[in-house]
């Protein structure tokens, strides 16, 4: 266990950020899953819009890297475009 006041503060801050980041990542995973499990193009398009917004927000806050967000957006777009082709 830490003995210095600054180290104890760092532990508190890290714990708080960990909870915050975990919540944001959970939201992101749910949004991505909604896009992947959508059965119709219209539903997928709406879910994609929400997922893009979340990806941009999470990337701008540094929870995931910007290239990671970009790659996820690209893959999700492919999923939705396949649904559009089927419709």
N, CA, C and O atoms as a GROMACS GRO file, in nm:
protein
  348
    1UNK      N    1   0.084  -0.118   0.000
    1UNK     CA    2   0.000   0.000   0.000
    1UNK      C    3   0.088   0.124   0.000
    1UNK      O    4   0.195   0.126   0.061
    2UNK      N    5   0.042   0.225  -0.068
    2UNK     CA    6   0.117   0.350  -0.079
    2UNK      C    7   0.121   0.423   0.056
    2UNK      O    8   0.029   0.413   0.137
    3UNK      N    9   0.229   0.496   0.076
    3UNK     CA   10   0.244   0.570   0.200
    3UNK      C   11   0.238   0.721   0.180
    3UNK      O   12   0.201   0.795   0.271
    4UNK      N   13   0.273   0.766   0.062
    4UNK     CA   14   0.275   0.909   0.036
    4UNK      C   15   0.136   0.960   0.001
    4UNK      O   16   0.053   0.889  -0.056
    5UNK      N   17   0.112   1.083   0.038
    5UNK     CA   18  -0.018   1.144   0.014
    5UNK      C   19  -0.050   1.149  -0.135
    5UNK      O   20  -0.163   1.124  -0.176
    6UNK      N   21   0.050   1.182  -0.216
    6UNK     CA   22   0.029   1.192  -0.361
    6UNK      C   23  -0.002   1.055  -0.422
    6UNK      O   24  -0.081   1.045  -0.516
    7UNK      N   25   0.062   0.951  -0.370
    7UNK     CA   26   0.037   0.816  -0.421
    7UNK      C   27  -0.104   0.770  -0.385
    7UNK      O   28  -0.170   0.704  -0.465
    8UNK      N   29  -0.149   0.805  -0.265
    8UNK     CA   30  -0.285   0.770  -0.225
    8UNK      C   31  -0.387   0.842  -0.312
    8UNK      O   32  -0.489   0.784  -0.350
    9UNK      N   33  -0.360   0.968  -0.344
    9UNK     CA   34  -0.449   1.044  -0.432
    9UNK      C   35  -0.452   0.981  -0.571
    9UNK      O   36  -0.559   0.969  -0.631
   10UNK      N   37  -0.336   0.942  -0.621
   10UNK     CA   38  -0.329   0.880  -0.753
   10UNK      C   39  -0.412   0.751  -0.756
   10UNK      O   40  -0.478   0.724  -0.856
   11UNK      N   41  -0.409   0.674  -0.650
   11UNK     CA   42  -0.489   0.551  -0.643
   11UNK      C   43  -0.637   0.584  -0.650
   11UNK      O   44  -0.713   0.517  -0.721
   12UNK      N   45  -0.679   0.688  -0.576
   12UNK     CA   46  -0.820   0.728  -0.580
   12UNK      C   47  -0.860   0.773  -0.721
   12UNK      O   48  -0.966   0.736  -0.770
   13UNK      N   49  -0.776   0.853  -0.784
   13UNK     CA   50  -0.807   0.903  -0.918
   13UNK      C   51  -0.814   0.789  -1.019
   13UNK      O   52  -0.904   0.785  -1.104
   14UNK      N   53  -0.721   0.697  -1.010
   14UNK     CA   54  -0.717   0.583  -1.102
   14UNK      C   55  -0.842   0.498  -1.088
   14UNK      O   56  -0.899   0.452  -1.187
   15UNK      N   57  -0.886   0.476  -0.962
   15UNK     CA   58  -1.006   0.397  -0.938
   15UNK      C   59  -1.128   0.463  -1.002
   15UNK      O   60  -1.212   0.397  -1.064
   16UNK      N   61  -1.138   0.595  -0.986
   16UNK     CA   62  -1.250   0.670  -1.041
   16UNK      C   63  -1.251   0.664  -1.194
   16UNK      O   64  -1.355   0.642  -1.256
   17UNK      N   65  -1.134   0.684  -1.254
   17UNK     CA   66  -1.124   0.679  -1.401
   17UNK      C   67  -1.152   0.540  -1.456
   17UNK      O   68  -1.211   0.526  -1.563
   18UNK      N   69  -1.109   0.439  -1.383
   18UNK     CA   70  -1.132   0.302  -1.427
   18UNK      C   71  -1.281   0.272  -1.437
   18UNK      O   72  -1.327   0.210  -1.533
   19UNK      N   73  -1.357   0.317  -1.338
   19UNK     CA   74  -1.502   0.298  -1.339
   19UNK      C   75  -1.565   0.375  -1.456
   19UNK      O   76  -1.652   0.323  -1.526
   20UNK      N   77  -1.519   0.498  -1.475
   20UNK     CA   78  -1.570   0.582  -1.585
   20UNK      C   79  -1.541   0.518  -1.721
   20UNK      O   80  -1.629   0.510  -1.806
   21UNK      N   81  -1.418   0.472  -1.740
   21UNK     CA   82  -1.380   0.411  -1.867
   21UNK      C   83  -1.455   0.280  -1.891
   21UNK      O   84  -1.497   0.251  -2.003
   22UNK      N   85  -1.472   0.203  -1.787
   22UNK     CA   86  -1.543   0.076  -1.799
   22UNK      C   87  -1.687   0.100  -1.845
   22UNK      O   88  -1.738   0.026  -1.929
   23UNK      N   89  -1.752   0.202  -1.789
   23UNK     CA   90  -1.889   0.233  -1.829
   23UNK      C   91  -1.898   0.276  -1.974
   23UNK      O   92  -1.990   0.235  -2.045
   24UNK      N   93  -1.804   0.359  -2.017
   24UNK     CA   94  -1.805   0.404  -2.157
   24UNK      C   95  -1.779   0.289  -2.253
   24UNK      O   96  -1.843   0.281  -2.358
   25UNK      N   97  -1.688   0.200  -2.218
   25UNK     CA   98  -1.658   0.086  -2.306
   25UNK      C   99  -1.778  -0.008  -2.313
   25UNK      O  100  -1.806  -0.066  -2.419
   26UNK      N  101  -1.849  -0.023  -2.204
   26UNK     CA  102  -1.969  -0.107  -2.202
   26UNK      C  103  -2.075  -0.050  -2.296
   26UNK      O  104  -2.136  -0.124  -2.374
   27UNK      N  105  -2.096   0.081  -2.289
   27UNK     CA  106  -2.192   0.147  -2.379
   27UNK      C  107  -2.151   0.125  -2.524
   27UNK      O  108  -2.236   0.096  -2.609
   28UNK      N  109  -2.024   0.137  -2.551
   28UNK     CA  110  -1.972   0.121  -2.686
   28UNK      C  111  -1.995  -0.021  -2.737
   28UNK      O  112  -2.039  -0.041  -2.850
   29UNK      N  113  -1.964  -0.119  -2.653
   29UNK     CA  114  -1.985  -0.259  -2.694
   29UNK      C  115  -2.133  -0.287  -2.724
   29UNK      O  116  -2.165  -0.358  -2.818
   30UNK      N  117  -2.222  -0.230  -2.643
   30UNK     CA  118  -2.365  -0.249  -2.664
   30UNK      C  119  -2.409  -0.185  -2.796
   30UNK      O  120  -2.491  -0.242  -2.868
   31UNK      N  121  -2.356  -0.068  -2.827
   31UNK     CA  122  -2.392   0.001  -2.951
   31UNK      C  123  -2.342  -0.078  -3.072
   31UNK      O  124  -2.413  -0.088  -3.172
   32UNK      N  125  -2.222  -0.132  -3.064
   32UNK     CA  126  -2.166  -0.211  -3.174
   32UNK      C  127  -2.248  -0.339  -3.193
   32UNK      O  128  -2.276  -0.379  -3.305
   33UNK      N  129  -2.284  -0.400  -3.083
   33UNK     CA  130  -2.364  -0.523  -3.090
   33UNK      C  131  -2.500  -0.495  -3.153
   33UNK      O  132  -2.552  -0.578  -3.228
   34UNK      N  133  -2.558  -0.378  -3.124
   34UNK     CA  134  -2.688  -0.342  -3.182
   34UNK      C  135  -2.678  -0.332  -3.333
   34UNK      O  136  -2.771  -0.371  -3.404
   35UNK      N  137  -2.566  -0.281  -3.383
   35UNK     CA  138  -2.548  -0.271  -3.529
   35UNK      C  139  -2.533  -0.409  -3.589
   35UNK      O  140  -2.596  -0.441  -3.690
   36UNK      N  141  -2.450  -0.492  -3.526
   36UNK     CA  142  -2.423  -0.626  -3.581
   36UNK      C  143  -2.544  -0.719  -3.577
   36UNK      O  144  -2.557  -0.806  -3.662
   37UNK      N  145  -2.633  -0.701  -3.479
   37UNK     CA  146  -2.747  -0.791  -3.466
   37UNK      C  147  -2.872  -0.738  -3.535
   37UNK      O  148  -2.976  -0.804  -3.535
   38UNK      N  149  -2.864  -0.620  -3.593
   38UNK     CA  150  -2.980  -0.564  -3.662
   38UNK      C  151  -3.017  -0.650  -3.782
   38UNK      O  152  -2.930  -0.698  -3.855
   39UNK      N  153  -3.147  -0.669  -3.801
   39UNK     CA  154  -3.191  -0.756  -3.909
   39UNK      C  155  -3.234  -0.678  -4.033
   39UNK      O  156  -3.229  -0.731  -4.144
   40UNK      N  157  -3.277  -0.554  -4.015
   40UNK     CA  158  -3.319  -0.474  -4.129
   40UNK      C  159  -3.224  -0.356  -4.148
   40UNK      O  160  -3.154  -0.314  -4.056
   41UNK      N  161  -3.222  -0.306  -4.269
   41UNK     CA  162  -3.132  -0.196  -4.302
   41UNK      C  163  -3.166  -0.070  -4.223
   41UNK      O  164  -3.075  -0.001  -4.176
   42UNK      N  165  -3.294  -0.039  -4.208
   42UNK     CA  166  -3.333   0.083  -4.137
   42UNK      C  167  -3.289   0.082  -3.991
   42UNK      O  168  -3.238   0.181  -3.939
   43UNK      N  169  -3.308  -0.032  -3.926
   43UNK     CA  170  -3.268  -0.045  -3.786
   43UNK      C  171  -3.116  -0.035  -3.775
   43UNK      O  172  -3.063   0.030  -3.684
   44UNK      N  173  -3.047  -0.100  -3.866
   44UNK     CA  174  -2.900  -0.098  -3.865
   44UNK      C  175  -2.847   0.042  -3.888
   44UNK      O  176  -2.747   0.082  -3.828
   45UNK      N  177  -2.912   0.117  -3.976
   45UNK     CA  178  -2.867   0.252  -4.006
   45UNK      C  179  -2.878   0.342  -3.884
   45UNK      O  180  -2.788   0.421  -3.856
   46UNK      N  181  -2.988   0.331  -3.810
   46UNK     CA  182  -3.006   0.410  -3.688
   46UNK      C  183  -2.904   0.369  -3.581
   46UNK      O  184  -2.846   0.454  -3.514
   47UNK      N  185  -2.883   0.238  -3.568
   47UNK     CA  186  -2.785   0.190  -3.470
   47UNK      C  187  -2.644   0.234  -3.508
   47UNK      O  188  -2.562   0.263  -3.421
   48UNK      N  189  -2.616   0.238  -3.638
   48UNK     CA  190  -2.485   0.280  -3.687
   48UNK      C  191  -2.460   0.427  -3.653
   48UNK      O  192  -2.349   0.464  -3.616
   49UNK      N  193  -2.563   0.508  -3.667
   49UNK     CA  194  -2.551   0.651  -3.635
   49UNK      C  195  -2.514   0.669  -3.487
   49UNK      O  196  -2.428   0.750  -3.453
   50UNK      N  197  -2.581   0.594  -3.401
   50UNK     CA  198  -2.552   0.602  -3.258
   50UNK      C  199  -2.412   0.550  -3.227
   50UNK      O  200  -2.340   0.609  -3.146
   51UNK      N  201  -2.374   0.442  -3.292
   51UNK     CA  202  -2.242   0.383  -3.269
   51UNK      C  203  -2.131   0.478  -3.314
   51UNK      O  204  -2.029   0.491  -3.246
   52UNK      N  205  -2.149   0.543  -3.429
   52UNK     CA  206  -2.049   0.639  -3.477
   52UNK      C  207  -2.032   0.752  -3.378
   52UNK      O  208  -1.919   0.794  -3.350
   53UNK      N  209  -2.143   0.801  -3.325
   53UNK     CA  210  -2.138   0.910  -3.228
   53UNK      C  211  -2.060   0.867  -3.104
   53UNK      O  212  -1.974   0.941  -3.055
   54UNK      N  213  -2.090   0.748  -3.054
   54UNK     CA  214  -2.020   0.698  -2.936
   54UNK      C  215  -1.872   0.675  -2.963
   54UNK      O  216  -1.787   0.706  -2.880
   55UNK      N  217  -1.842   0.620  -3.080
   55UNK     CA  218  -1.702   0.596  -3.116
   55UNK      C  219  -1.623   0.726  -3.120
   55UNK      O  220  -1.511   0.733  -3.070
   56UNK      N  221  -1.682   0.828  -3.181
   56UNK     CA  222  -1.613   0.957  -3.189
   56UNK      C  223  -1.592   1.016  -3.049
   56UNK      O  224  -1.485   1.069  -3.019
   57UNK      N  225  -1.693   1.007  -2.966
   57UNK     CA  226  -1.684   1.063  -2.832
   57UNK      C  227  -1.578   0.991  -2.748
   57UNK      O  228  -1.496   1.055  -2.682
   58UNK      N  229  -1.580   0.859  -2.753
   58UNK     CA  230  -1.486   0.780  -2.674
   58UNK      C  231  -1.343   0.802  -2.724
   58UNK      O  232  -1.249   0.807  -2.645
   59UNK      N  233  -1.326   0.814  -2.855
   59UNK     CA  234  -1.192   0.837  -2.910
   59UNK      C  235  -1.141   0.976  -2.874
   59UNK      O  236  -1.023   0.992  -2.844
   60UNK      N  237  -1.228   1.075  -2.877
   60UNK     CA  238  -1.184   1.210  -2.844
   60UNK      C  239  -1.145   1.223  -2.697
   60UNK      O  240  -1.062   1.307  -2.662
   61UNK      N  241  -1.204   1.142  -2.612
   61UNK     CA  242  -1.172   1.145  -2.470
   61UNK      C  243  -1.052   1.058  -2.435
   61UNK      O  244  -1.008   1.056  -2.320
   62UNK      N  245  -1.000   0.985  -2.534
   62UNK     CA  246  -0.880   0.905  -2.511
   62UNK      C  247  -0.906   0.770  -2.448
   62UNK      O  248  -0.812   0.706  -2.400
   63UNK      N  249  -1.030   0.724  -2.448
   63UNK     CA  250  -1.060   0.594  -2.390
   63UNK      C  251  -1.016   0.483  -2.485
   63UNK      O  252  -0.965   0.380  -2.442
   64UNK      N  253  -1.036   0.505  -2.614
   64UNK     CA  254  -0.976   0.420  -2.716
   64UNK      C  255  -0.899   0.511  -2.812
   64UNK      O  256  -0.923   0.632  -2.815
   65UNK      N  257  -0.809   0.453  -2.888
   65UNK     CA  258  -0.730   0.534  -2.981
   65UNK      C  259  -0.812   0.568  -3.104
   65UNK      O  260  -0.908   0.499  -3.138
   66UNK      N  261  -0.773   0.676  -3.171
   66UNK     CA  262  -0.849   0.724  -3.286
   66UNK      C  263  -0.848   0.625  -3.401
   66UNK      O  264  -0.950   0.608  -3.468
   67UNK      N  265  -0.736   0.558  -3.424
   67UNK     CA  266  -0.731   0.459  -3.532
   67UNK      C  267  -0.819   0.339  -3.499
   67UNK      O  268  -0.881   0.281  -3.588
   68UNK      N  269  -0.824   0.302  -3.373
   68UNK     CA  270  -0.911   0.192  -3.329
   68UNK      C  271  -1.056   0.228  -3.359
   68UNK      O  272  -1.132   0.145  -3.410
   69UNK      N  273  -1.096   0.350  -3.328
   69UNK     CA  274  -1.232   0.395  -3.356
   69UNK      C  275  -1.259   0.394  -3.507
   69UNK      O  276  -1.365   0.352  -3.551
   70UNK      N  277  -1.162   0.439  -3.583
   70UNK     CA  278  -1.176   0.444  -3.728
   70UNK      C  279  -1.193   0.304  -3.786
   70UNK      O  280  -1.275   0.282  -3.875
   71UNK      N  281  -1.115   0.209  -3.737
   71UNK     CA  282  -1.126   0.071  -3.784
   71UNK      C  283  -1.262   0.012  -3.750
   71UNK      O  284  -1.323  -0.058  -3.832
   72UNK      N  285  -1.310   0.039  -3.630
   72UNK     CA  286  -1.442  -0.012  -3.591
   72UNK      C  287  -1.552   0.048  -3.678
   72UNK      O  288  -1.645  -0.022  -3.718
   73UNK      N  289  -1.541   0.178  -3.708
   73UNK     CA  290  -1.640   0.244  -3.792
   73UNK      C  291  -1.641   0.183  -3.932
   73UNK      O  292  -1.747   0.163  -3.991
   74UNK      N  293  -1.524   0.154  -3.984
   74UNK     CA  294  -1.513   0.094  -4.116
   74UNK      C  295  -1.580  -0.043  -4.121
   74UNK      O  296  -1.655  -0.073  -4.214
   75UNK      N  297  -1.552  -0.125  -4.021
   75UNK     CA  298  -1.610  -0.260  -4.018
   75UNK      C  299  -1.761  -0.256  -4.001
   75UNK      O  300  -1.833  -0.335  -4.062
   76UNK      N  301  -1.809  -0.164  -3.919
   76UNK     CA  302  -1.953  -0.152  -3.900
   76UNK      C  303  -2.021  -0.104  -4.027
   76UNK      O  304  -2.132  -0.148  -4.059
   77UNK      N  305  -1.956  -0.015  -4.100
   77UNK     CA  306  -2.012   0.033  -4.226
   77UNK      C  307  -2.027  -0.081  -4.326
   77UNK      O  308  -2.125  -0.087  -4.401
   78UNK      N  309  -1.929  -0.171  -4.327
   78UNK     CA  310  -1.937  -0.287  -4.416
   78UNK      C  311  -2.057  -0.375  -4.382
   78UNK      O  312  -2.126  -0.425  -4.471
   79UNK      N  313  -2.082  -0.393  -4.252
   79UNK     CA  314  -2.195  -0.475  -4.208
   79UNK      C  315  -2.326  -0.414  -4.256
   79UNK      O  316  -2.413  -0.485  -4.305
   80UNK      N  317  -2.339  -0.283  -4.242
   80UNK     CA  318  -2.463  -0.215  -4.280
   80UNK      C  319  -2.479  -0.215  -4.432
   80UNK      O  320  -2.590  -0.229  -4.482
   81UNK      N  321  -2.369  -0.199  -4.505
   81UNK     CA  322  -2.380  -0.197  -4.650
   81UNK      C  323  -2.421  -0.335  -4.705
   81UNK      O  324  -2.489  -0.344  -4.807
   82UNK      N  325  -2.379  -0.442  -4.635
   82UNK     CA  326  -2.424  -0.576  -4.675
   82UNK      C  327  -2.574  -0.590  -4.655
   82UNK      O  328  -2.643  -0.651  -4.737
   83UNK      N  329  -2.626  -0.534  -4.545
   83UNK     CA  330  -2.771  -0.538  -4.522
   83UNK      C  331  -2.845  -0.458  -4.629
   83UNK      O  332  -2.954  -0.497  -4.672
   84UNK      N  333  -2.786  -0.347  -4.671
   84UNK     CA  334  -2.848  -0.264  -4.775
   84UNK      C  335  -2.855  -0.340  -4.907
   84UNK      O  336  -2.954  -0.332  -4.979
   85UNK      N  337  -2.750  -0.414  -4.938
   85UNK     CA  338  -2.746  -0.491  -5.062
   85UNK      C  339  -2.850  -0.602  -5.061
   85UNK      O  340  -2.906  -0.636  -5.166
   86UNK      N  341  -2.876  -0.659  -4.944
   86UNK     CA  342  -2.975  -0.766  -4.934
   86UNK      C  343  -3.117  -0.713  -4.947
   86UNK      O  344  -3.206  -0.783  -4.996
   87UNK      N  345  -3.139  -0.589  -4.904
   87UNK     CA  346  -3.274  -0.532  -4.905
   87UNK      C  347  -3.323  -0.497  -5.043
   87UNK      O  348  -3.434  -0.449  -5.059
   0.00000   0.00000   0.00000
